[in-house]
Amino acid sequence: MKKMTTIGMMVFMLSMSIPAMGAMSLSKVRENARFLTDRMTYELGLTMMQYDDIYEVNYDFINNIRYIMDDVVRGYGYAVDRYYEYLDYRNDDLRWILSDRQYRRFMQTDYFYRPVYTTKSSWLFRIFKVYTDVKFFHYAKPKHYKSYKGGHYRAHHNHVSYYKTHRKEHYKHPVYKGETKVQRKPAAKPIAKPAVKPNDNKRKEQVRSKEPKAKVQRKETSTVRSTNRVQKKETVKKPETKVQRSRTSSTTKRSEGRSSRRN
């Protein structure tokens, strides 16, 4: 029994340590790629050949990011860089499939151009916020819905877009020649910590209640200063009285001396 419990615990720990591998199955990759391609074909007015090729491009993109999106949600820098790398590859591949007019409209549609967004704990497709009925499709399954497994991804073709080198004869429309790389949205600024903690509201009230007392003390100190000034004035006048007394005493002595001489 102990061996069985330890084996069970080991299996549980392994399943918890690799959440990205089990985040999305291969069948789910196909479903999401088909749904996204179906809505792109409907809104952009694509042909069936474009429909099949764009399905492959969306499949490669979703198949690659499913291994790193858990780390993107956690904010790991390497995963964010890798995500934008895969997104740039996807958008560059689409340039060789879509016409110039279709690609410009594609760039203006955020749930096509930036198909994935993250929340605090997960990552989702923007297309599902616009089209909530996930079981409805305008078109049948792509030609290579089950057979395609990433054979046209650029890693198998010297890191050059397969659709650039192998679809020139099929697509005669003008190709978009502008910038295809997605500009990263600026990161949110870190929230500054509050200068005063929530528990310090009482301290604020105490400080405010003490403020009038401080004013009273200032008044008292001002009155003390005024009284000190008055006392200083009085002390200055006192020597004048002494001088007067000394003068009166000297005059009395002189008069007494004169009277004694006369006698």
Secondary structure as a PSIPRED ss2 file (coil, helix, strand):
# PSIPRED VFORMAT (PSIPRED V4.0)

   1 M C   1.000  0.000  0.000
   2 K H   0.000  1.000  0.000
   3 K H   0.000  1.000  0.000
   4 M H   0.000  1.000  0.000
   5 T H   0.000  1.000  0.000
   6 T H   0.000  1.000  0.000
   7 I H   0.000  1.000  0.000
   8 G H   0.000  1.000  0.000
   9 M H   0.000  1.000  0.000
  10 M H   0.000  1.000  0.000
  11 V H   0.000  1.000  0.000
  12 F H   0.000  1.000  0.000
  13 M H   0.000  1.000  0.000
  14 L H   0.000  1.000  0.000
  15 S H   0.000  1.000  0.000
  16 M H   0.000  1.000  0.000
  17 S H   0.000  1.000  0.000
  18 I C   1.000  0.000  0.000
  19 P C   1.000  0.000  0.000
  20 A C   1.000  0.000  0.000
  21 M C   1.000  0.000  0.000
  22 G C   1.000  0.000  0.000
  23 A C   1.000  0.000  0.000
  24 M C   1.000  0.000  0.000
  25 S C   1.000  0.000  0.000
  26 L H   0.000  1.000  0.000
  27 S H   0.000  1.000  0.000
  28 K H   0.000  1.000  0.000
  29 V H   0.000  1.000  0.000
  30 R H   0.000  1.000  0.000
  31 E H   0.000  1.000  0.000
  32 N H   0.000  1.000  0.000
  33 A H   0.000  1.000  0.000
  34 R H   0.000  1.000  0.000
  35 F H   0.000  1.000  0.000
  36 L H   0.000  1.000  0.000
  37 T H   0.000  1.000  0.000
  38 D H   0.000  1.000  0.000
  39 R H   0.000  1.000  0.000
  40 M H   0.000  1.000  0.000
  41 T H   0.000  1.000  0.000
  42 Y H   0.000  1.000  0.000
  43 E H   0.000  1.000  0.000
  44 L H   0.000  1.000  0.000
  45 G C   1.000  0.000  0.000
  46 L C   1.000  0.000  0.000
  47 T C   1.000  0.000  0.000
  48 M H   0.000  1.000  0.000
  49 M H   0.000  1.000  0.000
  50 Q H   0.000  1.000  0.000
  51 Y H   0.000  1.000  0.000
  52 D H   0.000  1.000  0.000
  53 D H   0.000  1.000  0.000
  54 I H   0.000  1.000  0.000
  55 Y H   0.000  1.000  0.000
  56 E H   0.000  1.000  0.000
  57 V H   0.000  1.000  0.000
  58 N H   0.000  1.000  0.000
  59 Y H   0.000  1.000  0.000
  60 D H   0.000  1.000  0.000
  61 F H   0.000  1.000  0.000
  62 I H   0.000  1.000  0.000
  63 N H   0.000  1.000  0.000
  64 N H   0.000  1.000  0.000
  65 I H   0.000  1.000  0.000
  66 R C   1.000  0.000  0.000
  67 Y C   1.000  0.000  0.000
  68 I C   1.000  0.000  0.000
  69 M H   0.000  1.000  0.000
  70 D H   0.000  1.000  0.000
  71 D H   0.000  1.000  0.000
  72 V H   0.000  1.000  0.000
  73 V H   0.000  1.000  0.000
  74 R H   0.000  1.000  0.000
  75 G C   1.000  0.000  0.000
  76 Y C   1.000  0.000  0.000
  77 G H   0.000  1.000  0.000
  78 Y H   0.000  1.000  0.000
  79 A H   0.000  1.000  0.000
  80 V H   0.000  1.000  0.000
  81 D H   0.000  1.000  0.000
  82 R H   0.000  1.000  0.000
  83 Y H   0.000  1.000  0.000
  84 Y H   0.000  1.000  0.000
  85 E H   0.000  1.000  0.000
  86 Y H   0.000  1.000  0.000
  87 L H   0.000  1.000  0.000
  88 D H   0.000  1.000  0.000
  89 Y H   0.000  1.000  0.000
  90 R H   0.000  1.000  0.000
  91 N H   0.000  1.000  0.000
  92 D H   0.000  1.000  0.000
  93 D H   0.000  1.000  0.000
  94 L H   0.000  1.000  0.000
  95 R H   0.000  1.000  0.000
  96 W C   1.000  0.000  0.000
  97 I C   1.000  0.000  0.000
  98 L C   1.000  0.000  0.000
  99 S C   1.000  0.000  0.000
 100 D H   0.000  1.000  0.000
 101 R H   0.000  1.000  0.000
 102 Q H   0.000  1.000  0.000
 103 Y H   0.000  1.000  0.000
 104 R H   0.000  1.000  0.000
 105 R H   0.000  1.000  0.000
 106 F H   0.000  1.000  0.000
 107 M H   0.000  1.000  0.000
 108 Q H   0.000  1.000  0.000
 109 T C   1.000  0.000  0.000
 110 D H   0.000  1.000  0.000
 111 Y H   0.000  1.000  0.000
 112 F H   0.000  1.000  0.000
 113 Y H   0.000  1.000  0.000
 114 R C   1.000  0.000  0.000
 115 P C   1.000  0.000  0.000
 116 V E   0.000  0.000  1.000
 117 Y E   0.000  0.000  1.000
 118 T E   0.000  0.000  1.000
 119 T C   1.000  0.000  0.000
 120 K C   1.000  0.000  0.000
 121 S C   1.000  0.000  0.000
 122 S C   1.000  0.000  0.000
 123 W E   0.000  0.000  1.000
 124 L E   0.000  0.000  1.000
 125 F E   0.000  0.000  1.000
 126 R C   1.000  0.000  0.000
 127 I H   0.000  1.000  0.000
 128 F H   0.000  1.000  0.000
 129 K H   0.000  1.000  0.000
 130 V H   0.000  1.000  0.000
 131 Y C   1.000  0.000  0.000
 132 T C   1.000  0.000  0.000
 133 D C   1.000  0.000  0.000
 134 V C   1.000  0.000  0.000
 135 K C   1.000  0.000  0.000
 136 F C   1.000  0.000  0.000
 137 F C   1.000  0.000  0.000
 138 H C   1.000  0.000  0.000
 139 Y C   1.000  0.000  0.000
 140 A C   1.000  0.000  0.000
 141 K C   1.000  0.000  0.000
 142 P C   1.000  0.000  0.000
 143 K C   1.000  0.000  0.000
 144 H C   1.000  0.000  0.000
 145 Y C   1.000  0.000  0.000
 146 K C   1.000  0.000  0.000
 147 S C   1.000  0.000  0.000
 148 Y C   1.000  0.000  0.000
 149 K C   1.000  0.000  0.000
 150 G C   1.000  0.000  0.000
 151 G C   1.000  0.000  0.000
 152 H C   1.000  0.000  0.000
 153 Y C   1.000  0.000  0.000
 154 R H   0.000  1.000  0.000
 155 A H   0.000  1.000  0.000
 156 H H   0.000  1.000  0.000
 157 H C   1.000  0.000  0.000
 158 N C   1.000  0.000  0.000
 159 H C   1.000  0.000  0.000
 160 V C   1.000  0.000  0.000
 161 S C   1.000  0.000  0.000
 162 Y H   0.000  1.000  0.000
 163 Y H   0.000  1.000  0.000
 164 K H   0.000  1.000  0.000
 165 T H   0.000  1.000  0.000
 166 H H   0.000  1.000  0.000
 167 R C   1.000  0.000  0.000
 168 K C   1.000  0.000  0.000
 169 E C   1.000  0.000  0.000
 170 H C   1.000  0.000  0.000
 171 Y C   1.000  0.000  0.000
 172 K C   1.000  0.000  0.000
 173 H C   1.000  0.000  0.000
 174 P C   1.000  0.000  0.000
 175 V C   1.000  0.000  0.000
 176 Y C   1.000  0.000  0.000
 177 K C   1.000  0.000  0.000
 178 G C   1.000  0.000  0.000
 179 E C   1.000  0.000  0.000
 180 T C   1.000  0.000  0.000
 181 K C   1.000  0.000  0.000
 182 V C   1.000  0.000  0.000
 183 Q C   1.000  0.000  0.000
 184 R C   1.000  0.000  0.000
 185 K C   1.000  0.000  0.000
 186 P C   1.000  0.000  0.000
 187 A C   1.000  0.000  0.000
 188 A C   1.000  0.000  0.000
 189 K C   1.000  0.000  0.000
 190 P C   1.000  0.000  0.000
 191 I C   1.000  0.000  0.000
 192 A C   1.000  0.000  0.000
 193 K C   1.000  0.000  0.000
 194 P C   1.000  0.000  0.000
 195 A C   1.000  0.000  0.000
 196 V C   1.000  0.000  0.000
 197 K C   1.000  0.000  0.000
 198 P H   0.000  1.000  0.000
 199 N H   0.000  1.000  0.000
 200 D H   0.000  1.000  0.000
 201 N H   0.000  1.000  0.000
 202 K H   0.000  1.000  0.000
 203 R H   0.000  1.000  0.000
 204 K H   0.000  1.000  0.000
 205 E H   0.000  1.000  0.000
 206 Q H   0.000  1.000  0.000
 207 V H   0.000  1.000  0.000
 208 R H   0.000  1.000  0.000
 209 S H   0.000  1.000  0.000
 210 K H   0.000  1.000  0.000
 211 E H   0.000  1.000  0.000
 212 P H   0.000  1.000  0.000
 213 K H   0.000  1.000  0.000
 214 A H   0.000  1.000  0.000
 215 K H   0.000  1.000  0.000
 216 V H   0.000  1.000  0.000
 217 Q H   0.000  1.000  0.000
 218 R H   0.000  1.000  0.000
 219 K H   0.000  1.000  0.000
 220 E H   0.000  1.000  0.000
 221 T H   0.000  1.000  0.000
 222 S H   0.000  1.000  0.000
 223 T H   0.000  1.000  0.000
 224 V H   0.000  1.000  0.000
 225 R H   0.000  1.000  0.000
 226 S H   0.000  1.000  0.000
 227 T H   0.000  1.000  0.000
 228 N H   0.000  1.000  0.000
 229 R H   0.000  1.000  0.000
 230 V H   0.000  1.000  0.000
 231 Q H   0.000  1.000  0.000
 232 K H   0.000  1.000  0.000
 233 K H   0.000  1.000  0.000
 234 E H   0.000  1.000  0.000
 235 T H   0.000  1.000  0.000
 236 V H   0.000  1.000  0.000
 237 K H   0.000  1.000  0.000
 238 K H   0.000  1.000  0.000
 239 P H   0.000  1.000  0.000
 240 E H   0.000  1.000  0.000
 241 T H   0.000  1.000  0.000
 242 K H   0.000  1.000  0.000
 243 V H   0.000  1.000  0.000
 244 Q H   0.000  1.000  0.000
 245 R H   0.000  1.000  0.000
 246 S H   0.000  1.000  0.000
 247 R H   0.000  1.000  0.000
 248 T H   0.000  1.000  0.000
 249 S H   0.000  1.000  0.000
 250 S H   0.000  1.000  0.000
 251 T H   0.000  1.000  0.000
 252 T H   0.000  1.000  0.000
 253 K H   0.000  1.000  0.000
 254 R H   0.000  1.000  0.000
 255 S H   0.000  1.000  0.000
 256 E H   0.000  1.000  0.000
 257 G H   0.000  1.000  0.000
 258 R H   0.000  1.000  0.000
 259 S H   0.000  1.000  0.000
 260 S H   0.000  1.000  0.000
 261 R H   0.000  1.000  0.000
 262 R H   0.000  1.000  0.000
 263 N C   1.000  0.000  0.000
